[in-house]
């Protein structure tokens, strides 16, 4: 189903030049990705024993680490050489090949229960998250004080509140929000969300700095991000093994500390900062991803019973998406507000906005570091809740 959604979405994108239709196609693609990501994590947690899950999630991180490394660079090259539609043709071919392999080789590893789908829960969750994410996403363009933005955010929160209340009353909830009653799960998810806000926010601000201030092409900007993705992919299996042996607390402290250090380094950007400086510190910052995302996700899900794991993986991916939208919008707003008059200060006025945005990222990372230090995770990686 996930691959079918992705294929249909890709077909929609290659069949039109209309922005609205392309946006709809991307939404259909996102439906496929939204199914696939938590499904993969759920399967890993149900197949592997608890003392091997760090290693399994490390291999998962290897895949998702290399993909963002190759994606921006490849797409930048494709756009500079060919039509943008070629990107969707490539995605379509890859998805079709994946679907054929899945039909032949993939088997069910869990019991098929065929639960009844609660239509009201689906409607509330879809509408609530869509409205909330739209509000966060557009806040970076319109500003947080725009009536449309705070109206959308308030409406989204109200709809999601109704969704949560309904789940708490259901005997078999569509999404069991009681996973947040597990202290370690909640703490680890907060940490993951904080680092994800820092990561996505940094990527957004850095793209503006490279392309708008320095005038780099999408291809060269992609090359600046590529080494970091490669480092994430290489380190993920290593940090997975470390997690299985020592737990996630030390990894999270070191990882968030790296985010603090690299964020501070980016507060020193100026109009003449070299390409090598940006690439080096961004690559170092992505090493934190391998130390935080998958190890803390593993630590969080290790605390849940087998029947709650699918709900935990769904909440994990949802919080990442909300964190990404909120972080990008917040930091773009901060950056735009802090930009000094370009007619008076020139490019230095634009750089000032970038530096202030990174100061905010650094503050967020420091808060994450404090939480990581007091995160009650035992040596084996299991919560002491």
C-alpha positions as MATLAB code, in Angstrom:
seq = 'XXXXXXXXXXXXXXXXXXXXXXXXXXXXXXXXXXXXXXXXXXXXXXXXXXXXXXXXXXXXXXXXXXXXXXXXXXXXXXXXXXXXXXXXXXXXXXXXXXXXXXXXXXXXXXXXXXXXXXXXXXXXXXXXXXXXXXXXXXXXXXXXXXXXXXXXXXXXXXXXXXXXXXXXXXXXXXXXXXXXXXXXXXXXXXXXXXXXXXXXXXXXXXXXXXXXXXXXXXXXXXXXXXXXXXXXXXXXXXXXXXXXXXXXXXXXXXXXXXXXXXXXXXXXXXXXXXXXXXXXXXXXXXXXXXXXXXXXXXXXXXXXXXXXXXXXXXXXXXXXXXXXXXXXXXXXXXXXXXXXXXXXXXXXXXXXXXXXXXXXXXXXXXXXXXXXXXXXXXXXXXXXX';
ca = [
       0.000    0.000    0.000;
       2.799    2.432    0.899;
       4.659    1.876   -2.373;
       1.413    2.047   -4.343;
       0.644    5.456   -2.839;
       4.170    6.610   -3.687;
       3.893    5.386   -7.286;
       0.503    7.056   -7.780;
       1.866   10.303   -6.333;
       4.886   10.177   -8.655;
       2.625    9.574  -11.669;
       0.548   12.620  -10.734;
       3.692   14.775  -10.530;
       5.086   13.724  -13.922;
       1.723   14.146  -15.649;
       1.245   17.868  -14.998;
       2.857   21.293  -14.841;
       0.202   22.767  -12.548;
       1.539   23.622   -9.102;
      -1.663   22.667   -7.291;
      -1.751   19.236   -8.928;
       1.948   18.675   -8.212;
       1.301   19.594   -4.592;
      -1.492   17.009   -4.495;
       0.871   14.422   -5.983;
       3.463   15.189   -3.334;
       0.767   14.760   -0.693;
      -0.026   11.297   -2.076;
       3.701   10.468   -2.038;
       3.832   11.619    1.573;
       1.003    9.224    2.414;
       3.186    6.372    1.200;
       6.218    7.613    3.112;
       4.056    8.147    6.195;
       3.079    4.480    6.110;
       6.536    3.153    5.280;
       8.690    4.837    7.934;
       6.824    3.738   11.093;
       6.119    0.346    9.496;
       9.833   -0.356    9.052;
      10.582    0.601   12.649;
       7.697   -1.526   13.923;
       8.909   -4.583   12.004;
      12.456   -4.144   13.335;
      11.226   -3.960   16.924;
       8.994   -6.997   16.560;
      11.627   -9.141   14.817;
      14.768   -8.302   16.821;
      15.237   -8.969   20.564;
      15.698   -5.932   22.798;
      19.471   -6.374   23.081;
      19.881   -6.294   19.270;
      17.526   -3.462   18.432;
      20.205   -0.778   18.581;
      22.193   -2.588   15.906;
      19.057   -3.092   13.779;
      18.093    0.567   14.068;
      21.689    1.449   13.219;
      21.340   -0.330    9.887;
      18.049    1.491    9.402;
      19.935    4.733   10.091;
      22.552    3.750    7.512;
      19.849    3.733    4.833;
      18.010    6.892    5.899;
      21.361    8.638    6.482;
      22.708    8.078    2.983;
      19.416    8.973    1.290;
      19.408   12.655    2.405;
      23.109   12.828    1.523;
      22.566   11.718   -2.058;
      19.132   13.304   -2.596;
      19.899   17.064   -2.538;
      23.091   16.624   -4.564;
      21.471   14.360   -7.157;
      18.373   16.529   -7.465;
      20.524   19.663   -7.722;
      22.486   18.113  -10.582;
      19.331   16.870  -12.326;
      17.637   20.280  -12.114;
      20.752   22.017  -13.460;
      21.059   19.604  -16.414;
      17.525   18.435  -17.210;
      13.868   19.148  -16.537;
      12.688   18.971  -12.931;
      10.321   16.192  -14.017;
      13.296   13.848  -14.391;
      13.466   13.724  -10.576;
       9.970   12.260  -10.426;
      10.717    9.824  -13.263;
      13.671    8.530  -11.225;
      11.491    8.199   -8.122;
       8.808    6.426  -10.163;
      11.243    3.843  -11.547;
      12.780    3.163   -8.125;
       9.342    2.803   -6.506;
       8.137    0.360   -9.188;
      11.259   -1.794   -8.759;
      10.755   -1.725   -4.976;
       7.121   -2.768   -5.392;
       8.072   -5.754   -7.563;
      10.663   -6.879   -5.001;
       8.135   -6.418   -2.182;
       5.515   -8.526   -3.953;
       7.984  -11.373   -4.442;
      10.063  -11.344   -1.266;
       8.322   -9.461    1.585;
       6.254  -11.568    3.987;
       4.118  -10.725    7.010;
       6.062  -11.069   10.259;
       3.182  -10.162   12.557;
      -0.266  -11.509   13.240;
      -2.887  -10.048   10.911;
      -5.730   -8.813   13.135;
      -7.782   -6.718   10.655;
      -8.985   -4.157   13.224;
     -11.995   -2.004   12.433;
     -10.950    1.402   11.119;
     -12.562    4.219   13.080;
     -13.459    6.798   10.432;
     -13.918    9.631   12.921;
     -10.427    9.057   14.373;
      -8.901    9.048   10.885;
     -10.740   12.257   10.006;
      -9.768   14.068   13.214;
      -6.095   13.040   13.085;
      -5.708   13.820    9.381;
      -7.483   17.164    9.595;
      -5.861   18.184   12.885;
      -2.276   17.467   11.862;
      -2.816   18.898    8.364;
      -4.159   22.198    9.711;
      -1.487   22.420   12.423;
       1.397   21.658   10.049;
       0.042   24.114    7.485;
      -0.078   26.796   10.160;
       3.503   26.131   11.240;
       4.766   25.923    7.648;
       3.185   29.195    6.520;
       4.254   31.035    9.679;
       7.718   31.398    8.183;
       6.232   33.271    5.206;
       3.358   35.251    6.728;
       4.636   35.702   10.293;
       3.297   34.290   13.549;
       0.988   37.261   14.172;
      -0.909   36.870   10.895;
      -4.602   36.060   11.610;
      -4.544   33.042    9.280;
      -1.535   31.533   11.054;
      -2.695   31.693   14.656;
      -6.215   30.741   13.581;
      -4.919   27.604   11.839;
      -2.705   26.668   14.789;
      -5.542   27.130   17.303;
      -7.986   25.153   15.150;
      -5.405   22.399   14.653;
      -4.781   22.131   18.400;
      -8.527   22.016   19.124;
      -9.110   19.252   16.568;
      -6.186   17.229   17.927;
      -7.526   17.706   21.459;
     -10.814   16.154   20.335;
      -8.825   13.341   18.725;
      -6.889   12.628   21.938;
     -10.047   12.663   24.072;
     -11.713   10.219   21.691;
      -8.703    7.858   21.796;
      -8.731    7.857   25.596;
     -12.377    6.769   25.590;
     -11.934    3.983   23.021;
     -11.392    0.373   24.110;
      -9.151   -0.216   21.076;
      -7.846    3.233   20.112;
      -6.831    4.128   16.579;
      -3.653    5.679   18.046;
      -2.905    4.871   21.671;
      -1.769    8.164   23.173;
      -1.144    6.435   26.501;
       2.395    5.750   25.295;
       3.171    9.176   26.778;
       2.417    7.846   30.261;
       5.795    6.066   30.004;
       8.234    8.620   31.400;
      11.276    7.468   29.424;
       9.343    7.336   26.151;
       8.150   10.907   26.632;
      11.577   12.232   27.631;
      13.354   10.542   24.735;
      10.739   11.780   22.262;
      11.190   15.343   23.537;
      14.948   15.034   23.025;
      14.513   13.616   19.526;
      12.112   16.443   18.687;
      14.511   19.120   19.993;
      17.432   17.789   17.960;
      15.195   17.417   14.901;
      14.068   21.049   15.261;
      17.736   22.071   15.419;
      18.650   19.902   12.428;
      15.815   20.923   10.091;
      16.013   24.549   11.200;
      19.753   24.615   10.595;
      19.333   23.047    7.165;
      16.706   25.644    6.215;
      18.777   28.606    7.400;
      21.964   27.225    5.856;
      20.264   26.758    2.473;
      19.258   30.438    2.565;
      22.817   31.418    3.483;
      24.410   29.372    0.692;
      21.972   30.093   -2.134;
      20.649   33.586   -1.400;
      23.711   35.192    0.170;
      26.539   33.419   -1.658;
      24.607   32.666   -4.833;
      25.574   29.000   -4.917;
      23.658   26.735   -7.276;
      21.355   24.001   -5.900;
      24.027   21.478   -6.921;
      26.796   23.186   -4.946;
      24.499   23.680   -1.966;
      23.704   19.966   -2.112;
      27.418   19.180   -2.127;
      27.784   21.179    1.094;
      25.209   18.927    2.780;
      26.381   15.618    1.306;
      29.385   14.849    3.596;
      27.179   15.194    6.675;
      24.694   12.648    5.369;
      27.500   10.232    4.561;
      28.891   10.597    8.088;
      25.428    9.933    9.531;
      25.120    6.776    7.441;
      28.565    5.485    8.418;
      28.167    6.221   12.141;
      24.638    4.838   12.521;
      25.606    1.126   12.697;
      28.458    2.021   15.070;
      26.253    3.992   17.451;
      23.684    1.193   17.268;
      26.226   -1.290   18.610;
      27.322    1.184   21.286;
      23.695    1.566   22.352;
      23.232   -2.193   22.694;
      26.302   -2.353   24.919;
      26.157    0.831   26.988;
      22.729    2.400   26.513;
      21.694    5.729   25.044;
      22.438    8.316   27.720;
      26.124    8.892   26.926;
      25.393    8.932   23.196;
      22.667   11.538   23.635;
      24.845   13.772   25.829;
      27.732   13.667   23.343;
      25.389   14.106   20.375;
      23.515   17.108   21.762;
      26.835   18.633   22.883;
      27.983   18.453   19.260;
      24.812   20.281   18.208;
      25.583   23.029   20.746;
      29.190   23.387   19.540;
      28.380   23.427   15.824;
      25.459   25.817   16.320;
      27.815   28.195   18.113;
      30.285   27.834   15.226;
      27.561   28.908   12.794;
      26.835   32.017   14.872;
      30.246   33.197   13.623;
      29.231   33.151    9.948;
      29.930   36.259    7.899;
      29.765   37.328    4.275;
      33.193   35.834    3.578;
      32.942   32.481    5.385;
      34.449   29.760    3.219;
      32.546   26.875    1.655;
      34.885   24.458    3.463;
      34.000   25.969    6.871;
      30.270   25.521    6.264;
      30.648   21.985    4.906;
      32.935   20.873    7.742;
      30.794   22.093   10.624;
      27.562   20.912    9.038;
      29.105   17.463    8.583;
      30.150   17.449   12.248;
      26.659   18.520   13.291;
      25.128   15.584   11.411;
      27.304   13.185   13.393;
      24.955   14.094   16.243;
      22.058   12.625   14.260;
      23.612    9.181   14.417;
      24.120    9.559   18.165;
      20.643   10.856   18.981;
      17.850    9.936   16.577;
      17.960    6.152   16.324;
      19.530    5.400   19.750;
      16.954    7.518   21.606;
      14.129    6.177   19.459;
      15.283    2.675   20.387;
      15.494    3.605   24.074;
      11.991    5.071   23.942;
      10.380    2.113   22.168;
      12.214   -0.448   24.325;
       9.987    0.652   27.200;
       6.760   -0.177   25.402;
       5.004   -3.512   25.360;
       4.766   -5.369   22.049;
       1.223   -4.160   21.364;
       2.202   -0.515   21.949;
       5.251   -0.508   19.638;
       3.249    0.375   16.478;
       1.652    3.283   18.339;
       5.059    4.404   19.612;
       6.645    4.393   16.144;
       3.703    6.371   14.767;
       4.033    8.998   17.504;
       7.796    9.146   16.943;
       7.403    9.970   13.255;
       4.543   12.374   13.926;
       6.558   14.328   16.490;
       9.462   14.576   14.064;
       7.234   16.044   11.362;
       5.607   18.511   13.741;
       9.029   19.442   15.115;
      10.414   19.935   11.605;
       7.550   22.207   10.544;
       7.591   24.164   13.796;
      11.374   24.513   13.831;
      11.629   25.674   10.225;
       8.817   28.200   10.618;
      10.136   29.555   13.903;
      13.714   29.963   12.686;
      12.728   31.482    9.343;
      10.620   34.003   11.265;
      13.523   34.773   13.607;
      15.903   35.136   10.671;
      13.589   37.431    8.687;
      12.894   39.563   11.758;
      16.595   39.905   12.592;
      17.695   40.838    9.073;
      18.947   44.424    9.047;
      18.092   46.849    6.245;
      20.034   45.519    3.213;
      20.066   48.992    1.608;
      21.926   50.337    4.638;
      23.993   47.342    5.777;
      24.310   45.366    2.544;
      24.972   41.641    2.746;
      26.056   42.006    6.394;
      22.459   42.852    7.252;
      21.320   39.537    5.768;
      24.082   37.616    7.535;
      22.961   39.149   10.838;
      19.602   37.399   10.463;
      21.330   34.057    9.858;
      23.541   34.488   12.915;
      20.616   35.350   15.190;
      18.762   32.258   13.937;
      21.742   30.120   14.915;
      21.854   31.740   18.342;
      18.276   30.510   18.833;
      19.275   27.036   17.605;
      22.161   27.061   20.082;
      19.798   27.955   22.952;
      17.406   25.154   21.953;
      20.335   22.726   21.856;
      21.488   23.798   25.339;
      17.991   23.029   26.666;
      18.244   19.629   24.983;
      21.634   19.020   26.596;
      20.222   19.735   30.058;
      17.383   17.265   29.409;
      19.857   14.669   28.112;
      21.941   14.920   31.289;
      18.894   14.303   33.482;
      17.296   11.722   31.190;
      16.700    8.653   33.450;
      18.027    5.979   31.102;
      19.908    3.068   32.621;
      23.151    1.558   31.365;
      21.406   -1.081   29.277;
      19.302    1.497   27.508;
      16.063    0.686   29.279;
      14.146    3.229   31.259;
      14.038    3.078   35.008;
      10.423    4.236   34.941;
];
